């Protein structure tokens, strides 16, 4: 098969999660037909085995820009499958590799950081704290949003501890997250922001105050 019929067959292999198809699909990742290569990347992601992930990781550094998002998507699918199966360390390794992809799209970097933090649970709070101090707004905002998925007092304290040291746009994002968490332990930090922050920060802190 060639062209669209081949793309359709590749998609069917992915839907079927045919483990025996990993090797032939991996051979198609560098296909001259970009659509075929992209379909192979997505299908490998749907299969989601460590072998499929390895094939995608091996192809990552040589992937043309037009197919990079599809290879990344395939790796995200593999990592999510592994994490759901309790294989947190292999999943975290995939997310870490995605986080380091040069020139990756914002959604790849942000999604990779989220996955890397969640895959490390219950020890992901250390990584969360690290990126709450990032000057890269994409990664900072991804860390803050991921906090919504992390229960516990330690996470609330980590958010509150950074509040007084952040620029206005970063501070407002953290304040909004504290408001969503609604924990009484955030009151001192929010009160301080309501008294000493810029006007937008003060208003956000008042609105976020737990009832």
C-alpha positions in Angstrom: 0.0 0.0 0.0 1.0 3.6 -0.5 -0.5 7.0 0.2 -3.9 7.3 1.9 -4.6 3.5 1.9 -1.3 3.0 3.8 -2.2 5.7 6.3 -5.5 4.0 6.9 -3.9 0.6 7.5 -1.4 2.2 9.9 -4.2 3.8 11.8 -6.0 0.5 12.1 -2.9 -1.2 13.5 -2.8 1.6 16.1 -6.5 1.1 17.0 -5.9 -2.7 17.3 -2.8 -2.0 19.5 -1.0 -4.8 17.6 2.2 -5.3 19.5 3.7 -7.2 16.6 3.4 -4.1 14.4 5.9 -2.0 16.4 9.0 -2.9 14.2 7.4 -2.3 10.8 5.7 0.9 12.1 9.1 2.1 13.5 10.6 1.6 10.0 7.9 4.0 8.6 8.7 6.9 10.9 11.2 8.4 8.5 9.1 7.7 5.4 9.4 10.1 2.5 5.6 10.5 2.7 5.1 12.8 5.7 1.6 11.7 6.3 2.7 8.1 6.5 5.4 9.0 9.0 3.0 11.0 11.1 0.4 8.1 11.1 3.1 5.7 12.2 4.1 7.9 15.1 0.5 8.2 16.3 -0.1 4.4 15.9 3.0 3.6 17.9 1.7 5.9 20.6 -1.6 4.1 20.7 0.2 0.7 21.0 2.0 2.3 24.0 4.5 -0.4 24.9 8.0 0.3 26.1 9.3 -0.9 22.8 7.0 1.5 20.9 8.2 4.3 23.2 11.8 3.4 22.5 11.2 3.5 18.7 9.7 7.0 19.0 12.5 8.2 21.3 15.1 7.0 18.8 13.4 8.9 16.0 12.9 12.1 18.0 16.3 13.7 17.2 16.0 13.0 13.5 12.3 13.9 13.0 11.6 16.7 10.5 9.8 19.7 11.9 6.6 18.8 10.1 6.3 15.5 12.0 7.7 16.6 15.4 4.3 17.2 17.0 3.1 13.7 15.9 6.2 12.0 17.4 5.7 14.0 20.6 2.0 13.0 20.6 3.0 9.4 20.2 5.3 9.7 23.2 2.7 11.4 25.3 0.3 8.5 24.6 3.0 5.9 25.5 3.8 7.8 28.7 0.1 8.0 29.7 -0.3 4.3 29.1 2.8 3.4 31.2 1.7 5.8 34.0 -1.8 4.2 34.0 -0.1 0.8 34.4 1.9 2.0 37.4 5.2 2.2 35.4 6.0 5.6 36.7 9.7 5.7 36.2 9.6 4.8 32.5 6.8 7.3 32.1 8.8 10.1 33.9 11.8 9.4 31.6 9.7 10.0 28.5 8.2 13.2 29.9 11.8 14.4 30.8 12.9 13.7 27.3 10.0 15.7 25.8 10.7 18.5 28.2 14.2 18.7 26.7 13.2 18.7 23.0 14.8 21.8 21.4 12.3 24.2 19.9 9.3 22.2 21.0 5.9 23.8 20.9 4.5 25.4 24.1 1.9 22.6 24.5 4.6 20.0 24.3 6.8 21.7 27.0 3.9 22.4 29.3 2.4 19.0 28.9 5.7 17.3 29.4 6.3 19.2 32.7 2.8 18.3 33.9 3.4 14.6 33.1 6.8 14.6 34.7 5.4 16.0 38.0 2.5 13.6 38.1 4.5 10.6 37.2 6.8 11.2 40.1 3.9 11.2 42.7 4.0 11.0 45.6 7.4 12.7 45.2 6.5 15.2 42.5 6.2 18.2 44.8 10.0 18.8 44.7 9.8 19.2 40.9 6.8 21.4 41.3 8.6 23.7 43.7 11.6 24.0 41.3 9.4 25.2 38.4 7.4 27.6 40.5 10.6 29.6 40.5 11.0 29.4 36.7 11.3 32.6 34.7 9.9 30.7 31.7 6.2 31.6 31.9 5.1 28.5 29.9 6.8 26.2 32.4 5.8 28.3 35.4 2.1 28.3 34.4 2.2 24.6 33.6 3.6 24.0 37.2 0.9 26.1 38.7 -1.9 24.4 36.7 -0.5 21.0 37.7 -0.9 21.9 41.3 -4.7 21.6 40.8 -4.1 17.9 40.4 -2.0 17.5 43.5 -3.7 17.2 46.8 -2.1 18.0 50.2 -1.0 20.8 52.4 2.6 20.7 51.2 1.5 21.8 47.7 -0.6 24.7 49.1 2.4 25.8 51.3 4.7 25.7 48.3 2.4 27.9 46.3 2.0 30.3 49.2 5.7 30.5 50.0 6.5 31.8 46.5 3.8 34.4 46.3 5.7 37.3 47.7 8.6 36.9 45.4 6.7 36.7 42.1 6.1 39.4 39.4 2.5 40.5 39.0 1.4 38.1 36.2 3.0 35.1 38.0 1.5 36.2 41.3 -2.0 36.5 40.0 -1.8 32.9 38.6 -0.7 31.5 41.9 -3.4 33.5 43.8 -6.1 32.1 41.5 -4.8 28.6 42.1 -4.8 29.1 45.9 -8.4 30.3 45.5 -9.3 27.1 43.7 -7.7 25.0 46.3 -9.7 26.9 49.0 -7.5 25.8 51.9 -7.4 27.9 55.1 -3.6 27.7 55.3 -3.3 30.0 52.3 -5.0 32.9 54.2 -1.8 34.5 55.6 -0.1 34.7 52.2 -3.3 35.9 50.5 -3.8 38.6 53.2 -0.2 39.8 52.7 -0.8 40.0 48.9 -4.1 41.9 49.5 -2.3 44.5 51.6 1.0 45.0 49.8 0.6 43.9 46.2 -0.2 46.0 43.1 -3.9 46.7 42.5 -4.5 43.7 40.2 -2.8 41.5 42.8 -4.7 42.9 45.7 -8.0 42.4 43.9 -7.1 38.8 42.9 -6.1 38.0 46.5 -9.4 39.4 47.9 -11.4 37.3 45.5 -9.4 34.2 46.2 -9.7 34.4 50.0 -11.3 31.2 51.4 -14.8 31.7 52.8 
